[in-house]
Amino acid sequence: MVRPFNCIERSQAELIGVIEEKQKTTEKQAEGFIKDLKHEITQLEKRISELNQLSHTEDHLHLLQNFTSINTAPPTKDWTEVNVHQSSYVVTVRTAVSQLEKTLSQEMEKQLCDVEMRRIQQYEVDATLDPDTAHPSLILSEDGKQVSHGNIRKNLPNNTERFSNYVHVLGKQRFSSGRFYYEVRVGGKTDWTIGVARESINRKGENSLCPNNGFWTIGLRNGTVQYNEYKAGADPPVLLPVREELQKVGVFVDYEEGLVSFYDVETRVNLYSFTGCTFTERLYPYLCPCNNRGGTNVAPLIISPVNMDADLGGDGGNMSSTT
């Protein structure tokens, strides 16, 4: 845990700087008061000396001529109203401590999210896309890591595994137990959907993307500068509170736990989780790049390798798959 300590040291340095600055201001103010007070004391001492000298004179005429002017006290400040404020230090410290608590809480939350993210990233699988399942309008890269929508529907065999109505594609890897995780780069697209799907999904007819139909997904629709609509494919769909455009999304599945979770890889934040699921079939990675929208959505979905800190240990296993 490095960042919280750095945060404390930084806040401590800022607090010390503020206090030192206030101390300099207070000292300068006090020095001004002391200077004025010394001047008044000097004037009073001078007047007292003059009165003492006058009190010993035997020249009564001189006494009468000077008594009125000397008897009047020199102008002085009402020092009862003067105060060098020290309470501002208390306010400053309280404000700084309150801000530090808030910052530290945020940093600790980030640390917990980071620890959770690195834990699930240990279950990364080398996911690749299965061309035999890809809709004929989809373009797959040779390594099976990228998919985009083309303008031409290719003449491909209409095998039972292939999607024919929607531009979907499944991964080659299938999982019937344990945990698995993969990441997809989604930046630059206006429409997309990713997640997992069960083996018996309808690949030829109409399909709404929801758990009852064998899909656990999140996606983006109408992605523009003005309006982004990120949704989880629940029933009914759930609007996700995503403020910034997602660049990379992580998909994590715990088969026995009945859990499918999605993460913003950059911010390490959980976007949405399907919980309490009952899996009885094999599950596949699922990607849908959506139509290219006349060139506005041509960017591919890219299955990307996980970039995690190497110093975090773990078993990295506990999964079962068949290919």
RAURTA-V55059 format. One record per pair of residues at least 12 apart in sequence whose ideal C-beta (glycine too) atoms are under 7 Angstrom apart, sorted by the first residue. I is the first residue (numbers start at 1). J is the second residue. D is the distance in whole Angstrom. If there is no record, write none. Layout:
BEGIN
I:J:D
I:J:D
END
This chain:
BEGIN
1:111:6
3:107:5
3:111:7
4:104:6
4:107:5
4:108:6
4:111:7
7:103:6
7:104:6
7:107:5
8:100:7
8:104:7
11:96:7
11:100:4
11:103:6
15:96:4
18:92:6
18:96:7
19:89:6
19:92:6
22:88:6
22:89:6
22:92:6
26:84:6
29:84:6
30:84:5
33:82:6
36:77:6
40:76:5
40:77:7
43:74:4
44:74:7
47:70:7
47:73:7
47:74:6
50:70:5
51:70:6
54:66:6
54:67:7
54:70:6
110:268:7
113:268:4
113:269:6
114:268:5
117:263:6
117:268:4
118:308:5
118:309:6
118:312:5
119:314:7
120:181:5
120:252:5
121:181:6
121:306:5
121:308:4
122:314:4
122:316:4
123:179:4
123:180:6
123:181:4
123:252:7
123:319:6
124:181:5
124:182:7
124:306:5
125:173:6
125:180:5
125:181:7
125:182:6
125:321:7
127:171:5
127:173:6
127:182:4
127:285:5
127:303:5
128:144:4
128:145:6
128:171:6
128:172:5
129:144:5
129:147:6
129:169:5
129:171:6
129:287:7
130:169:7
130:170:5
130:171:6
130:172:4
132:159:6
132:161:5
132:162:6
133:161:5
133:162:6
133:163:6
133:169:6
133:170:4
134:162:7
134:169:4
135:163:5
135:164:7
135:166:6
135:167:5
135:168:6
135:169:7
136:153:5
136:154:5
136:156:5
137:149:6
137:150:6
137:153:5
137:167:6
138:150:7
138:167:6
138:169:6
145:302:6
145:303:5
146:300:4
146:301:7
146:302:5
147:169:6
147:287:6
147:289:5
147:300:6
147:301:5
148:289:5
148:298:6
148:299:7
148:300:4
149:167:5
149:289:5
149:290:7
149:291:5
149:292:5
161:203:7
162:203:7
163:203:5
164:203:7
164:204:5
165:204:7
165:205:6
165:206:7
166:207:7
167:288:6
167:289:7
167:290:7
167:291:7
168:286:7
168:288:5
169:287:5
170:197:6
170:284:4
170:285:7
170:286:6
171:284:5
171:285:3
172:323:6
173:285:7
173:321:5
173:323:6
174:199:7
174:282:4
174:283:7
174:284:5
174:321:6
174:322:6
175:253:7
175:255:6
175:282:6
175:283:5
175:319:7
175:320:7
175:321:5
176:282:5
176:320:6
176:322:7
177:255:5
177:256:7
177:320:4
178:255:6
178:318:5
178:319:3
178:320:5
179:253:6
179:254:5
179:255:7
179:318:6
179:319:5
180:253:5
180:319:5
180:321:7
181:250:6
181:251:7
181:252:5
182:251:6
182:285:6
182:303:6
183:248:6
183:249:7
183:250:5
183:265:6
183:304:5
183:306:6
184:249:5
184:287:7
184:301:6
184:302:7
184:303:6
184:304:7
185:247:7
185:248:5
185:302:4
185:304:5
186:246:6
186:247:7
186:248:7
186:249:6
186:301:6
187:245:7
187:247:4
188:299:4
189:220:7
189:223:7
189:297:6
189:299:5
190:223:4
190:224:7
190:293:6
190:296:6
190:297:5
191:220:6
191:221:6
191:223:6
191:290:4
191:293:7
191:297:5
192:219:6
192:220:5
192:288:7
192:289:6
192:290:6
192:301:6
193:209:6
193:217:5
193:219:3
193:288:4
193:290:7
194:217:6
194:218:7
194:219:7
194:249:6
194:251:6
194:286:7
194:287:5
194:301:7
195:215:6
195:216:5
195:217:3
195:218:6
195:251:6
195:260:7
195:286:5
196:216:5
196:251:7
196:253:6
196:260:6
196:283:5
196:284:7
196:285:6
196:286:6
197:214:6
197:215:5
197:284:5
197:286:4
198:214:4
198:281:4
198:283:6
199:281:5
199:282:5
199:284:7
200:214:6
200:281:6
201:213:7
201:214:4
201:215:7
209:233:4
210:233:5
210:234:7
210:235:4
211:235:7
211:274:6
211:277:7
212:235:6
215:233:6
215:286:7
216:260:4
216:274:5
216:277:7
217:233:4
217:286:7
218:230:7
218:231:7
218:232:5
218:233:7
218:240:7
218:262:5
218:271:6
218:272:6
219:231:6
219:233:7
228:242:7
228:245:6
230:242:4
232:272:4
238:272:7
240:271:6
240:272:6
242:271:7
246:264:6
247:266:6
248:265:4
248:266:6
248:304:7
249:262:6
249:263:7
249:264:7
249:265:7
250:262:7
250:263:4
250:265:5
253:283:6
255:279:5
258:275:7
258:276:6
258:277:4
258:278:6
258:279:6
259:273:6
259:275:6
259:277:7
260:273:7
260:274:4
260:277:6
261:273:4
287:301:5
289:301:5
END
